[in-house]
Amino acid sequence: MTSMEDITFRRGDKTVLPNIISHLRGSAVCAGWVLNDLLNYPKQSDFRYSGEVGTNEFSYIHRSGHPSTRDHPTYMIDGAAERLCEVIPGFLSGTRWTIRESPRHLADLVHERCGGAQVFYQQQMNLKAGELTVVDSGEARRLGLADRDQLSAFTGIGNAPGLDRWIQHAIIVGVFHDGSLVSMGSTIYVLPEVSALVGIRTLPEFQGQGFGRKVTTKLAQLALERSANVTLTVRSDNDPARRLYESMGFRGGEERFWASLGNNGLP
C-alpha cells in the first residue's frame, strides 16, 4: 500500500504526455478540456500527475492554458482523493482561482481543504451524433467577425484581447431581434471525439420564446459536423434547463462540480 510520503505529483513532459493523451482520449467526453489543453496549448498548460497512467491510482491536477483562462488560474482535477488531498492546498494557494469540469466525488475534498471557496454541483449532458432532436433553428446562424460589435456588447467583454481569436476559432451561434443579438452560445473546444458547448444564454426580456433551443440546436448541428459527441454542463438545481436539453436528445452523464475562490463566478 502506498504511503502519503511516497505520493509525488510529477509534471507531464514530452516523454509521458503522449501516453497521457492516449489515455485521456478514451474518456474524452469527460476529460475533453484537459485533452484539448494538452493538444493545443501544451506550453501554456501545467499538468501534474501521480500514479501509473491507466490504473486506479492515476490522479492529476491540471492548470489550463486555454486563452479564456489566462487572466485567472483555472484547474481541473481527477483521480483518487487520498492522493490529491495533500497537494491541493499547495496548488490552490492563491486568492483567486476556479476549478471546473471535475468529478463530483472530489467536491468535498476541495471544500474541506480550501476554506472560503464556493462549490456548485453540475450535471454533464451528452449528445451523440444522430441523437439530436432537430427543431427549426430558424433565425439562429453562425456568427463571425462581422458580428464583432454585437458579440462585444452582448458578452460585456468590450474589446478584450482575444476577442477576434475567439470569434475566428470557436463555433458561435446567435439569434437577432430587430437587429440586436438577443441569444447566443459557443463552443469552448472542438475535438474529433467531442465538442463542448458553453455560454448558452438569452437576454431576460426575450426568454421563453424558444431562442435558446434554436441556438442550441444550430450549435449542436455545427459541432456534430466535426465531433462524434457534444457535451455541456448545467447546474444540478436547474431542472428546466436539464429538461430542455433532454428533450433535444441530450442524456445525463457524470455529475461534476465547479469551485471558485475570489471570482464571484457562477457556472
C-alpha positions as CSV (number, residue, x, y, z in Angstrom):
1,M,0.0,0.0,0.0
2,T,1.3,3.4,-0.9
3,S,2.0,5.8,2.0
4,M,1.4,9.5,1.8
5,E,5.2,10.1,1.9
6,D,5.5,8.1,-1.4
7,I,3.0,10.2,-3.3
8,T,4.5,12.8,-5.6
9,F,3.0,14.7,-8.4
10,R,5.3,15.0,-11.4
11,R,5.0,17.5,-14.3
12,G,3.8,15.9,-17.5
13,D,6.6,16.3,-20.1
14,K,7.2,15.2,-23.6
15,T,8.3,11.7,-22.5
16,V,5.0,10.9,-20.9
17,L,2.4,13.2,-22.4
18,P,1.8,11.0,-25.5
19,N,0.8,8.2,-23.2
20,I,-1.4,10.5,-21.0
21,I,-3.1,12.0,-24.1
22,S,-3.8,8.5,-25.4
23,H,-5.3,7.6,-22.1
24,L,-7.5,10.7,-21.9
25,R,-8.8,10.1,-25.4
26,G,-10.5,7.1,-24.0
27,S,-12.6,9.3,-21.8
28,A,-12.7,12.4,-23.9
29,V,-16.3,13.2,-23.2
30,C,-15.4,13.7,-19.5
31,A,-11.7,14.9,-20.0
32,G,-12.1,17.0,-23.1
33,W,-11.0,20.3,-21.6
34,V,-7.7,18.7,-20.3
35,L,-7.2,16.8,-23.6
36,N,-7.7,20.0,-25.6
37,D,-5.2,21.9,-23.5
38,L,-2.5,19.2,-23.9
39,L,-3.0,19.0,-27.6
40,N,-3.3,22.7,-28.4
41,Y,-1.9,24.7,-25.5
42,P,0.8,22.4,-24.0
43,K,3.3,25.2,-23.3
44,Q,0.8,27.4,-21.6
45,S,-0.7,24.5,-19.5
46,D,0.7,22.8,-16.4
47,F,-0.3,19.1,-16.0
48,R,0.8,17.3,-12.8
49,Y,0.1,13.7,-12.2
50,S,0.7,10.9,-9.7
51,G,0.4,7.1,-10.2
52,E,0.6,4.9,-13.2
53,V,-1.4,6.0,-16.3
54,G,-4.3,3.7,-16.8
55,T,-4.5,2.5,-13.2
56,N,-6.9,3.4,-10.4
57,E,-4.1,5.4,-8.7
58,F,-3.7,7.7,-11.7
59,S,-4.6,11.2,-10.5
60,Y,-3.9,14.7,-11.8
61,I,-4.3,18.4,-11.1
62,H,-4.2,20.4,-14.3
63,R,-3.8,24.2,-14.8
64,S,-5.5,25.2,-18.0
65,G,-3.6,27.1,-20.7
66,H,-6.8,27.8,-22.7
67,P,-6.8,31.5,-23.8
68,S,-10.1,32.1,-21.9
69,T,-8.3,31.3,-18.6
70,R,-5.2,33.5,-19.0
71,D,-6.4,36.1,-16.5
72,H,-7.3,33.8,-13.7
73,P,-6.0,30.3,-12.8
74,T,-8.4,27.6,-13.8
75,Y,-7.8,24.0,-12.8
76,M,-9.3,20.5,-13.5
77,I,-8.7,17.7,-11.1
78,D,-9.4,13.9,-11.2
79,G,-8.4,10.7,-9.6
80,A,-8.0,9.4,-6.1
81,A,-9.0,11.7,-3.2
82,E,-6.3,10.3,-1.0
83,R,-3.6,11.3,-3.5
84,L,-5.0,14.7,-4.1
85,C,-5.8,15.7,-0.5
86,E,-2.3,16.8,0.5
87,V,-1.3,18.6,-2.7
88,I,-4.5,20.6,-3.5
89,P,-3.9,23.3,-0.8
90,G,-0.4,23.9,-2.3
91,F,-1.6,24.4,-5.8
92,L,-4.7,26.4,-4.8
93,S,-2.8,28.8,-2.5
94,G,-3.7,32.0,-4.4
95,T,-6.7,34.2,-3.6
96,R,-8.4,33.8,-6.9
97,W,-8.9,30.6,-8.8
98,T,-11.5,28.3,-10.4
99,I,-11.9,24.5,-10.6
100,R,-14.2,23.3,-13.3
101,E,-15.1,20.2,-15.2
102,S,-14.1,17.9,-12.3
103,P,-15.9,14.8,-10.9
104,R,-18.3,15.4,-8.0
105,H,-16.7,12.9,-5.7
106,L,-13.8,15.4,-5.2
107,A,-16.0,18.4,-4.3
108,D,-16.0,17.7,-0.5
109,L,-12.2,17.5,-0.6
110,V,-11.9,20.9,-2.2
111,H,-14.5,22.3,0.2
112,E,-12.6,20.9,3.3
113,R,-9.1,21.9,2.1
114,C,-9.8,25.3,0.6
115,G,-11.9,27.3,3.1
116,G,-13.9,30.1,1.6
117,A,-14.4,28.5,-1.8
118,Q,-17.9,28.4,-3.3
119,V,-18.8,25.0,-4.6
120,F,-21.6,24.3,-7.2
121,Y,-22.8,21.0,-8.5
122,Q,-23.4,20.3,-12.1
123,Q,-24.9,17.7,-14.4
124,Q,-23.0,16.8,-17.5
125,M,-25.3,16.4,-20.5
126,N,-24.1,14.5,-23.5
127,L,-25.3,14.1,-27.1
128,K,-24.2,11.6,-29.7
129,A,-24.2,12.0,-33.4
130,G,-27.6,11.0,-34.8
131,E,-29.5,11.6,-31.5
132,L,-30.3,15.3,-31.8
133,T,-34.0,16.0,-31.9
134,V,-33.9,18.6,-34.6
135,V,-36.2,21.6,-34.5
136,D,-36.3,24.5,-36.9
137,S,-33.3,26.6,-35.9
138,G,-35.0,29.5,-37.8
139,E,-33.1,32.7,-37.2
140,A,-30.1,31.1,-35.5
141,R,-27.0,31.4,-37.5
142,R,-23.2,31.2,-37.1
143,L,-21.6,34.4,-36.1
144,G,-18.3,35.8,-37.5
145,L,-16.1,38.9,-37.4
146,A,-18.8,41.0,-39.0
147,D,-20.8,40.4,-35.7
148,R,-17.9,41.5,-33.5
149,D,-19.6,44.6,-32.1
150,Q,-22.8,42.7,-31.3
151,L,-20.8,40.0,-29.5
152,S,-18.8,42.5,-27.6
153,A,-21.9,44.3,-26.3
154,F,-23.8,41.0,-25.5
155,T,-21.0,39.4,-23.6
156,G,-19.8,42.7,-21.9
157,I,-16.2,41.9,-22.6
158,G,-15.7,45.0,-24.8
159,N,-12.6,44.9,-26.9
160,A,-10.8,42.4,-24.7
161,P,-7.6,40.8,-26.0
162,G,-8.5,37.5,-27.7
163,L,-12.0,38.6,-28.9
164,D,-11.1,38.2,-32.5
165,R,-9.3,34.9,-31.9
166,W,-12.4,33.6,-30.1
167,I,-14.7,34.6,-33.0
168,Q,-12.4,33.0,-35.5
169,H,-11.7,29.7,-33.8
170,A,-14.9,28.9,-31.9
171,I,-18.3,28.0,-33.3
172,I,-20.6,30.8,-32.2
173,V,-24.3,30.9,-32.9
174,G,-26.7,33.6,-32.3
175,V,-30.3,34.9,-32.8
176,F,-31.1,38.5,-33.6
177,H,-34.2,40.5,-32.9
178,D,-34.7,43.9,-34.6
179,G,-31.0,43.9,-35.5
180,S,-29.7,43.2,-32.0
181,L,-28.2,40.0,-30.7
182,V,-30.6,38.5,-28.1
183,S,-29.4,34.9,-27.7
184,M,-26.1,33.1,-28.2
185,G,-23.9,30.2,-27.4
186,S,-20.5,28.9,-28.4
187,T,-18.0,26.0,-28.3
188,I,-15.1,26.2,-25.8
189,Y,-13.2,23.5,-27.7
190,V,-13.8,21.2,-30.7
191,L,-12.0,17.8,-30.9
192,P,-12.8,14.8,-33.2
193,E,-14.0,13.0,-30.1
194,V,-16.1,15.8,-28.5
195,S,-17.1,19.4,-28.7
196,A,-18.2,21.3,-25.6
197,L,-20.9,24.0,-25.6
198,V,-20.8,26.9,-23.2
199,G,-22.3,30.3,-22.6
200,I,-25.8,29.5,-24.0
201,R,-27.8,32.5,-22.8
202,T,-30.8,34.6,-23.8
203,L,-31.4,38.1,-22.6
204,P,-34.1,38.1,-19.8
205,E,-36.6,40.1,-21.8
206,F,-36.5,37.5,-24.6
207,Q,-36.6,34.3,-22.6
208,G,-39.4,31.9,-23.1
209,Q,-39.6,32.4,-26.8
210,G,-37.6,29.4,-27.9
211,F,-34.4,31.3,-28.8
212,G,-32.2,29.2,-26.5
213,R,-33.5,26.0,-28.1
214,K,-32.8,27.3,-31.6
215,V,-29.3,28.4,-30.6
216,T,-28.5,25.1,-29.0
217,T,-29.9,23.1,-32.0
218,K,-27.9,25.0,-34.6
219,L,-24.8,25.0,-32.4
220,A,-25.0,21.2,-31.8
221,Q,-25.6,20.6,-35.5
222,L,-22.5,22.5,-36.5
223,A,-20.4,20.9,-33.7
224,L,-21.5,17.4,-34.7
225,E,-20.2,18.0,-38.2
226,R,-16.7,18.0,-36.6
227,S,-17.1,15.8,-33.5
228,A,-18.6,12.4,-32.6
229,N,-20.2,13.8,-29.4
230,V,-21.3,17.1,-27.9
231,T,-21.3,17.9,-24.2
232,L,-22.4,20.7,-21.9
233,T,-23.0,21.1,-18.2
234,V,-25.9,22.5,-16.4
235,R,-26.4,23.4,-12.7
236,S,-27.8,20.4,-10.9
237,D,-30.6,22.5,-9.4
238,N,-31.6,23.9,-12.8
239,D,-34.4,21.4,-13.6
240,P,-35.9,23.4,-16.5
241,A,-32.6,23.6,-18.4
242,R,-32.0,19.9,-17.9
243,R,-35.4,19.0,-19.2
244,L,-34.9,21.3,-22.2
245,Y,-31.6,19.5,-23.1
246,E,-33.1,16.1,-22.5
247,S,-36.0,17.0,-24.9
248,M,-33.3,17.7,-27.5
249,G,-31.7,14.3,-27.2
250,F,-29.0,15.1,-24.5
251,R,-28.6,12.4,-21.9
252,G,-27.3,12.8,-18.3
253,G,-23.6,11.9,-17.9
254,E,-21.2,12.3,-15.0
255,E,-22.0,14.6,-12.0
256,R,-19.4,17.3,-11.9
257,F,-18.6,20.3,-9.7
258,W,-17.3,23.9,-10.1
259,A,-15.5,25.6,-7.3
260,S,-14.5,29.3,-7.2
261,L,-12.5,31.5,-4.9
262,G,-12.3,35.2,-5.3
263,N,-14.0,35.2,-8.7
264,N,-17.6,35.7,-7.7
265,G,-18.4,33.4,-10.6
266,L,-21.3,31.1,-11.2
267,P,-21.1,28.2,-13.5
